[in-house]
């Protein structure tokens, strides 16, 4: 594979890994934001997949073209100075909390699947994250080149298996406005962390167009499993009340693939954690201070004693509307650039 194609693929996989969190891979987020609206939700997921590709292209290409090093610098390009400063604090707080949530989730996953103490899963995951984050974007690039394809293929394979099951829920369009708003909120809060990761990963590319294509292809990698999973869950409302609806569907019908489910979910948590961690260090400590990495890991260790569901419910709901401002800022900046 040529160096150019490898750079594009690296950026795409980093972007994909940043968005593929526990909520995505388990199906909980997908059902809440899309599948609960049935056919209209599936249509909304297609549109959101397109937006992930569009924003990936715009953010990554702009960051490379203007040699922007981190998310803080990018926010200054989008907003007035005072608003950019506030947004930087909020975005960094979200990234730190996202890192902590994913590490806590890893501990819970180890306890449920491997019957170990949650602390064991937390420590193993923190050790992996530490060695990836301390190597900056180069470490993130190598990590995602190995882990993200496995995770992505696992999700697509499991979704394909579910299409073999008979449909239990009729698909019809009951509402249009709410699915559209729900899809907007979904991409908005995801872009808070994804933007920081895209800006940091843009340095991998040699040219702006390579960075842009990396972001666009990464958006497609997110969109395809998003549409597949939203369709699967819209067809099977019997798992709607389950905390992990997609995995419950697999466990109930394809128990032989239970370990594949565990691997996919663990890798989803791990890729989101390392992506958030690298972005935080890029923003807070551009000189890659080891102290910053250690403090981040220690904070995650401390937060792992807070119940996982409490962290998820309190954090993601709070940051959902904040991402809307970021989306608006990116669109306005793009339109102004086209006008010039």
TIPA-708672 format. One record per residue (C-alpha): chain; x, y, z; residue in one letter; residue number from 1. Coordinates in steps of 0.001 Angstrom, whole numbers, plus 500000, padded with zeros to 6 digits. Layout:
<atoms>
ATOM   chain        x        y        z   res     n
ATOM       A        X        Y        Z     A   NUM
...
</atoms>
This chain:
<atoms>
ATOM   chain        x        y        z   res     n
ATOM       A   500000   500000   500000     X     1
ATOM       A   501312   503427   499028     X     2
ATOM       A   502161   506004   501659     X     3
ATOM       A   499334   508308   500524     X     4
ATOM       A   496688   505618   500772     X     5
ATOM       A   498042   504501   504130     X     6
ATOM       A   497794   508073   505463     X     7
ATOM       A   494200   508384   504258     X     8
ATOM       A   493280   505017   505776     X     9
ATOM       A   494964   505899   509079     X    10
ATOM       A   492944   509105   509438     X    11
ATOM       A   489736   507283   508492     X    12
ATOM       A   490300   504554   511075     X    13
ATOM       A   491168   507056   513812     X    14
ATOM       A   487948   508975   513090     X    15
ATOM       A   485928   505757   513090     X    16
ATOM       A   487516   504594   516316     X    17
ATOM       A   486728   507887   518032     X    18
ATOM       A   482995   507635   517307     X    19
ATOM       A   482626   503882   517898     X    20
ATOM       A   482030   503970   521622     X    21
ATOM       A   480289   501539   523928     X    22
ATOM       A   476906   503114   523241     X    23
ATOM       A   477341   502628   519495     X    24
ATOM       A   478664   499060   519546     X    25
ATOM       A   476131   497850   522123     X    26
ATOM       A   473226   499352   520171     X    27
ATOM       A   471965   501409   523108     X    28
ATOM       A   472654   504771   521455     X    29
ATOM       A   471487   503565   518047     X    30
ATOM       A   468112   502436   519347     X    31
ATOM       A   467594   505576   521429     X    32
ATOM       A   468454   508010   518644     X    33
ATOM       A   467279   506122   515531     X    34
ATOM       A   465676   502679   515717     X    35
ATOM       A   462911   503744   518094     X    36
ATOM       A   461489   505793   515176     X    37
ATOM       A   461437   502713   512917     X    38
ATOM       A   461571   503547   509166     X    39
ATOM       A   461998   507283   509774     X    40
ATOM       A   464894   506544   512098     X    41
ATOM       A   466603   504446   509436     X    42
ATOM       A   466296   507339   506962     X    43
ATOM       A   467715   509680   509612     X    44
ATOM       A   470685   507341   510142     X    45
ATOM       A   471464   507463   506400     X    46
ATOM       A   471500   511261   506508     X    47
ATOM       A   473619   511308   509678     X    48
ATOM       A   476098   508946   508016     X    49
ATOM       A   476417   511452   505176     X    50
ATOM       A   476968   514268   507689     X    51
ATOM       A   479722   512316   509441     X    52
ATOM       A   481487   512035   506083     X    53
ATOM       A   480902   515697   505211     X    54
ATOM       A   482118   517088   508536     X    55
ATOM       A   485047   514672   508560     X    56
ATOM       A   486136   516003   505173     X    57
ATOM       A   485666   519688   506067     X    58
ATOM       A   487324   519606   509497     X    59
ATOM       A   490307   517459   508543     X    60
ATOM       A   491088   519282   505281     X    61
ATOM       A   490809   522715   506915     X    62
ATOM       A   493056   521678   509818     X    63
ATOM       A   495764   520459   507447     X    64
ATOM       A   495438   523395   505050     X    65
ATOM       A   495901   525956   507826     X    66
ATOM       A   498370   523879   509875     X    67
ATOM       A   496130   523764   512926     X    68
ATOM       A   497712   521621   515621     X    69
ATOM       A   494898   521001   518089     X    70
ATOM       A   491213   521564   518794     X    71
ATOM       A   491817   524771   520768     X    72
ATOM       A   493326   526427   517703     X    73
ATOM       A   490463   525152   515550     X    74
ATOM       A   487826   526593   517891     X    75
ATOM       A   489523   529995   517597     X    76
ATOM       A   488990   529750   513846     X    77
ATOM       A   485274   529143   514316     X    78
ATOM       A   484246   531424   517176     X    79
ATOM       A   485125   534803   518729     X    80
ATOM       A   487984   534641   521223     X    81
ATOM       A   485904   534479   524436     X    82
ATOM       A   483444   531942   523057     X    83
ATOM       A   486324   529838   521697     X    84
ATOM       A   487933   529800   525150     X    85
ATOM       A   484703   528599   526759     X    86
ATOM       A   484204   526010   524063     X    87
ATOM       A   487759   524720   524529     X    88
ATOM       A   487181   524188   528243     X    89
ATOM       A   483874   522426   527596     X    90
ATOM       A   485279   520226   524814     X    91
ATOM       A   488325   519223   526875     X    92
ATOM       A   486076   518407   529825     X    93
ATOM       A   483975   516194   527559     X    94
ATOM       A   487064   514405   526247     X    95
ATOM       A   488373   513754   529757     X    96
ATOM       A   485002   512454   530925     X    97
ATOM       A   484645   510339   527785     X    98
ATOM       A   488034   508769   528513     X    99
ATOM       A   487017   508039   532096     X   100
ATOM       A   483645   506600   531061     X   101
ATOM       A   485179   504210   528544     X   102
ATOM       A   487771   502996   531071     X   103
ATOM       A   485013   502418   533642     X   104
ATOM       A   483035   500524   530998     X   105
ATOM       A   486039   498301   530304     X   106
ATOM       A   486098   497333   533972     X   107
ATOM       A   482385   496507   533941     X   108
ATOM       A   482818   494440   530770     X   109
ATOM       A   485654   492409   532290     X   110
ATOM       A   483569   491754   535389     X   111
ATOM       A   480484   490607   533448     X   112
ATOM       A   482180   488520   530761     X   113
ATOM       A   485408   487272   532350     X   114
ATOM       A   484116   487182   535954     X   115
ATOM       A   487030   489235   537278     X   116
ATOM       A   487076   492270   539536     X   117
ATOM       A   486199   495475   537615     X   118
ATOM       A   489511   496928   538793     X   119
ATOM       A   491380   494285   536769     X   120
ATOM       A   489743   495419   533535     X   121
ATOM       A   490359   499062   534426     X   122
ATOM       A   494068   498519   535093     X   123
ATOM       A   494647   496447   531934     X   124
ATOM       A   492858   499060   529814     X   125
ATOM       A   494717   501957   531437     X   126
ATOM       A   498037   500240   530776     X   127
ATOM       A   497200   499884   527077     X   128
ATOM       A   495970   503485   526878     X   129
ATOM       A   499058   504809   528639     X   130
ATOM       A   501462   503325   526086     X   131
ATOM       A   499319   504491   523155     X   132
ATOM       A   498715   508039   524415     X   133
ATOM       A   502327   508712   525375     X   134
ATOM       A   503312   508109   521744     X   135
ATOM       A   500907   510819   520559     X   136
ATOM       A   499189   510578   517161     X   137
ATOM       A   501758   508076   515855     X   138
ATOM       A   500757   505681   518632     X   139
ATOM       A   497080   506300   517919     X   140
ATOM       A   497672   505649   514217     X   141
ATOM       A   499348   502270   514796     X   142
ATOM       A   496763   501271   517388     X   143
ATOM       A   493797   502016   515129     X   144
ATOM       A   495347   500324   512104     X   145
ATOM       A   495162   497064   514069     X   146
ATOM       A   492148   497378   516370     X   147
ATOM       A   489559   499402   514424     X   148
ATOM       A   489348   497069   511362     X   149
ATOM       A   488681   494115   513690     X   150
ATOM       A   485977   496063   515505     X   151
ATOM       A   484417   497372   512286     X   152
ATOM       A   484355   493942   510610     X   153
ATOM       A   482895   492425   513778     X   154
ATOM       A   479981   494881   513856     X   155
ATOM       A   479229   494419   510138     X   156
ATOM       A   479384   490617   510483     X   157
ATOM       A   477033   490581   513459     X   158
ATOM       A   474584   492926   511712     X   159
ATOM       A   474620   490709   508620     X   160
ATOM       A   473765   487704   510799     X   161
ATOM       A   470806   489572   512300     X   162
ATOM       A   469356   490212   508835     X   163
ATOM       A   468880   486429   508596     X   164
ATOM       A   466391   486586   511474     X   165
ATOM       A   462673   487082   510692     X   166
ATOM       A   461431   490628   511252     X   167
ATOM       A   459379   490987   514443     X   168
ATOM       A   458552   494716   514259     X   169
ATOM       A   456728   496348   511318     X   170
ATOM       A   458543   499315   509768     X   171
ATOM       A   456501   502428   509018     X   172
ATOM       A   456963   506206   509092     X   173
ATOM       A   455148   507553   512135     X   174
ATOM       A   457058   510800   512728     X   175
ATOM       A   459513   512889   510733     X   176
ATOM       A   460506   515868   512880     X   177
ATOM       A   461642   514005   515990     X   178
ATOM       A   463909   511546   514112     X   179
ATOM       A   465579   514502   512383     X   180
ATOM       A   466150   516327   515678     X   181
ATOM       A   467367   513122   517315     X   182
ATOM       A   469862   512529   514496     X   183
ATOM       A   471121   516111   514802     X   184
ATOM       A   471716   515699   518539     X   185
ATOM       A   473512   512410   517939     X   186
ATOM       A   476041   513790   515485     X   187
ATOM       A   476389   517002   517502     X   188
ATOM       A   477638   515456   520722     X   189
ATOM       A   479794   512984   518801     X   190
ATOM       A   481470   515803   516889     X   191
ATOM       A   482619   517435   520136     X   192
ATOM       A   485189   514692   520607     X   193
ATOM       A   485521   513684   516938     X   194
ATOM       A   486551   517216   515910     X   195
ATOM       A   489424   517205   518374     X   196
ATOM       A   490559   513807   517086     X   197
ATOM       A   490248   514852   513424     X   198
ATOM       A   492305   518001   513953     X   199
ATOM       A   495041   516038   515718     X   200
ATOM       A   495097   513272   513104     X   201
ATOM       A   495244   515700   510142     X   202
ATOM       A   499012   515971   510647     X   203
ATOM       A   499340   512384   509396     X   204
ATOM       A   498448   513496   505870     X   205
ATOM       A   501022   515021   503531     X   206
ATOM       A   498496   517200   501671     X   207
ATOM       A   495146   518813   502582     X   208
ATOM       A   493223   516680   500070     X   209
ATOM       A   494573   513522   501727     X   210
ATOM       A   493366   514751   505099     X   211
ATOM       A   489974   515577   503614     X   212
ATOM       A   489591   512167   502010     X   213
ATOM       A   490638   510504   505252     X   214
ATOM       A   487854   512301   507110     X   215
ATOM       A   485314   511555   504372     X   216
ATOM       A   486126   507836   504210     X   217
ATOM       A   486103   507649   507990     X   218
ATOM       A   482583   509084   507904     X   219
ATOM       A   481537   506336   505494     X   220
ATOM       A   483074   503728   507822     X   221
ATOM       A   480869   505139   510579     X   222
ATOM       A   477772   505515   508406     X   223
ATOM       A   477598   501975   506988     X   224
ATOM       A   477419   500101   510331     X   225
ATOM       A   475232   502914   511716     X   226
ATOM       A   472592   502317   509034     X   227
ATOM       A   472926   498533   509309     X   228
ATOM       A   472508   498499   513079     X   229
ATOM       A   469655   501015   513106     X   230
ATOM       A   467827   498817   510571     X   231
ATOM       A   468445   495643   512577     X   232
ATOM       A   467181   497146   515830     X   233
ATOM       A   464200   498796   514136     X   234
ATOM       A   463190   495286   513000     X   235
ATOM       A   463551   493823   516514     X   236
ATOM       A   461897   495917   519185     X   237
ATOM       A   461795   492929   521522     X   238
ATOM       A   465261   493948   522776     X   239
ATOM       A   464347   497609   523286     X   240
ATOM       A   464290   497373   527082     X   241
ATOM       A   467671   495618   527298     X   242
ATOM       A   470671   497761   528391     X   243
ATOM       A   472704   496304   525484     X   244
ATOM       A   469999   495693   522847     X   245
ATOM       A   472224   494688   519926     X   246
ATOM       A   474260   492252   521985     X   247
ATOM       A   471110   490842   523576     X   248
ATOM       A   469846   490070   520093     X   249
ATOM       A   473085   488246   519291     X   250
ATOM       A   473168   486365   522599     X   251
ATOM       A   469549   485211   522208     X   252
ATOM       A   469939   483998   518626     X   253
ATOM       A   473641   483388   517947     X   254
ATOM       A   475183   482378   521263     X   255
ATOM       A   478242   480983   519476     X   256
ATOM       A   479209   484567   518623     X   257
ATOM       A   479027   485859   522207     X   258
ATOM       A   482802   486185   522454     X   259
ATOM       A   482867   488173   519198     X   260
ATOM       A   480379   490539   520825     X   261
ATOM       A   482636   490939   523837     X   262
ATOM       A   485680   491682   521663     X   263
ATOM       A   483774   494235   519571     X   264
ATOM       A   482449   496077   522612     X   265
ATOM       A   485816   496076   524389     X   266
ATOM       A   487629   497360   521303     X   267
ATOM       A   484939   500021   520845     X   268
ATOM       A   485529   501283   524374     X   269
ATOM       A   489290   501113   524007     X   270
ATOM       A   489458   502996   520686     X   271
ATOM       A   487250   505776   522028     X   272
ATOM       A   489339   505986   525193     X   273
ATOM       A   492695   506290   523425     X   274
ATOM       A   491279   508750   520860     X   275
ATOM       A   489917   510981   523622     X   276
ATOM       A   493139   510651   525601     X   277
ATOM       A   495384   511665   522701     X   278
ATOM       A   493143   514649   521910     X   279
ATOM       A   493234   515801   525545     X   280
ATOM       A   497023   515632   525719     X   281
ATOM       A   497289   517466   522368     X   282
ATOM       A   495088   520277   523714     X   283
ATOM       A   496318   520586   527286     X   284
ATOM       A   499970   519604   526954     X   285
ATOM       A   501278   519976   523378     X   286
ATOM       A   504797   519070   524550     X   287
ATOM       A   503406   515587   525422     X   288
ATOM       A   504249   515803   529126     X   289
ATOM       A   504283   512389   530764     X   290
ATOM       A   502778   514025   533861     X   291
ATOM       A   499637   514901   531895     X   292
ATOM       A   499235   511326   530663     X   293
ATOM       A   499733   509947   534166     X   294
ATOM       A   497259   512404   535692     X   295
ATOM       A   494669   511488   533073     X   296
ATOM       A   495090   507782   533826     X   297
ATOM       A   494928   508368   537578     X   298
ATOM       A   491733   510410   537176     X   299
ATOM       A   490184   507586   535145     X   300
ATOM       A   491209   505105   537851     X   301
ATOM       A   489507   507239   540501     X   302
ATOM       A   486354   507744   538373     X   303
ATOM       A   486083   504006   537736     X   304
ATOM       A   484601   503627   541220     X   305
ATOM       A   481552   505659   540122     X   306
ATOM       A   478756   503448   538640     X   307
ATOM       A   479029   503196   534830     X   308
ATOM       A   475357   503997   534150     X   309
ATOM       A   475544   507114   536329     X   310
ATOM       A   478483   508445   534332     X   311
ATOM       A   476827   507784   530967     X   312
ATOM       A   473453   509292   531836     X   313
ATOM       A   474881   512433   533431     X   314
ATOM       A   477610   513228   530897     X   315
ATOM       A   476205   512512   527437     X   316
ATOM       A   472848   514157   528107     X   317
ATOM       A   474624   517291   529363     X   318
ATOM       A   476882   517638   526322     X   319
ATOM       A   474315   516785   523645     X   320
ATOM       A   473214   520352   522925     X   321
ATOM       A   476717   521829   523186     X   322
ATOM       A   477763   520080   519999     X   323
ATOM       A   475018   521880   518068     X   324
ATOM       A   476987   525124   518433     X   325
ATOM       A   480048   523386   517015     X   326
ATOM       A   478082   522078   514026     X   327
ATOM       A   476686   525558   513338     X   328
ATOM       A   480168   527071   513614     X   329
ATOM       A   481632   524584   511120     X   330
ATOM       A   478809   525194   508637     X   331
ATOM       A   479092   528993   508858     X   332
ATOM       A   482861   528850   508442     X   333
ATOM       A   482497   526582   505398     X   334
ATOM       A   479875   528819   503780     X   335
ATOM       A   481997   531930   504328     X   336
ATOM       A   484985   530206   502783     X   337
ATOM       A   482930   529192   499725     X   338
ATOM       A   481577   532726   499389     X   339
ATOM       A   485091   534176   499377     X   340
</atoms>
